[in-house]
Amino acid sequence: MAKFLPINDCLKALKAAGHDVAKRSRKQDRVAGFGGPAYYIDGQVHDLASVRAMAKDLVEAKDTKTAADKPKREIDHIIEAIDADPRCAKRQVRVSSWGERNFHGQIVYHFSMVNREGKEIKGFKTLRAIRDWATRQGVI
């Protein structure tokens, strides 16, 4: 577990300590979408790191899960099984662990393999389609 200071807790603690705290609007003094979030504390602009540094003695650090603490996703288990299977290595099967949303709102993963004729097949498949394919092939 990793420790961190939530920014909203920091802002509340600074306000309780007597500081003048305000959030900067999204369109004020910058182009929307550029630059990180900033806050006014006692009339001066501060970024996340400096707000957390000011409030580190006032706020209790909370625990958060790191990548090592989180359970593995199903796609990761399938990818490990595909990598360990000799038939999949022969056919050069590759599945991405990074999903993207398609136009229908489904999460799809990049899937590629070389078929029996030596032609490369590329495309995107849903987790269900990858699971069904791996089950039919005897990988999982």
N, C-alpha and C positions, 0 to 999 in steps of 0.2 A: 504494500500500500504506500502510496506517495502522499505527501502532505502539501496542501496549498491553501492560500487565503482567498476566499470568494470575494469578488470585487464589491458586490452589493453589501456584504457584511462590513467590509472596510469603510465604505461610504457612510453607512449607518453609524459605525463606531466613531468616525471622525466628526460627524454631525453632533453626536451625543457629547463629544469632548469639547464642543463649542466652536468648531470650525464652520465657516460658511461654505457649503458644498452644493454644487449644481452640475448637472450633466450638460454637456455641450450638445446643441441640436445637430442633427445630421448634416444640414446644409450650411451651417454657420462657419465662415472662414475657411472653407475648403470645398473641393469638388466632391460630390457625393460618391462614396465608395473608395476613396483614396485616403490613406493615412489611417492610423489606428484610432480606437476610441480614446477620447480625452475628456477630462473633467476639470471644472473650475473649483479650486480650493483656495479660499481667502482671496479670490480675484485673480489667481494665477492659474495658468493652464498646466495640467499634469497628465502624464500618460499612465497606463496601468501599472507599470513597474514602480513608478515613484509613489503612486497612491498606496500600493501594497507595502512599500518600504516605510511610509509614514505611519501606517496602521498596524505594523507587525507586532507591536507591544499591546495593542488594544483588542486585537481579534484572535480568537483561538483557531489554530490551523485545523482544517478538516482533512479526513482521509479520502482518497480517491483511488480507484482501481487503475493499475498500470496494465499495459498490454500482457504482461506475464500473468497477472491475476485473473484476467478475463477468460471465460471458457472458449475453447476453439469453436469456430463456426463450422457448420456442416460442409460448406464448400472446401474448407481447409482439409477436412478428413478425406473428402473425395479426391482432392488434388494429391494428397500423400499416397492414397491407394493407386492412383493412376501412375504416379512416378515410380512406385515399387513394382508395378506389373510389367513383365518382360514383353508381352504382346503390345502393350501401349508404347513401350520404348521403341519397338521395331517400327510401329506405325507413326512414330513421332507425335503422339497426342499431347497437346498443350492446352491447359485451361487456365485462364486468368483468375486470380483471387480478388480482383478489383471489379466490382459490379458497376454498371451504368444503367440509368433509366432510359427505356425506349419511349417512343411516342405514345404507347398505350399505358404508360406508368409502371410497367413491369421492370424488375431488376434483371438485367441480362449480363452474362459473362462471355468474354471472348473465348472461342473454341476453335482449335485448328488441328488437323490431322492429315496424314498422307494415306490415300486409299490404296487398294490392291493394285490399281493400274499405275500408281506413282503420281497421281494428280493430287495437289494439295487442296484440301477443303477448309475454307475459313468461314466463320460466321459467328453469330451471337445466339446463345441459348439461355433459357431460364434455368434456375436451379433444379426445377422439377424435370426438365428435359435432360439435363446432364445426369441427374440421379437415375432416371429411367435408362439412359444410354449405358451408364456404368453397370447397372444391374443386368441388362441384356447381355453385355459383354463379359459378365462374370468378374468384374473388377471389384465390386463391393457385394 
